[in-house]
Amino acid sequence: MNPPIDLSSEAATNWGEWGVVIAVAVIAGIYLWRRFFVKKGCSGCAQGGQCGKKMPCGE
């Protein structure tokens, strides 16, 4: 009795597919780094002033 799917005949993962996976992981990592670790605002916010942005200081 043969299994319904023979995985030994399937194609292996090649370098192109790994490249796509790595590229997606790098883009996601950069996005998350900028989202959570890069300080937002401007120098005017530290002195209690207004900055050139259209958002309140501290956001």
Buried (B, 14 or more C-beta within 10 A) or exposed (E): EEEEEEEEEEEEEEEEEEEEEEEEEEEEEEEEEEEEEEEEBBEEBEEEEEBEEEEEBEE
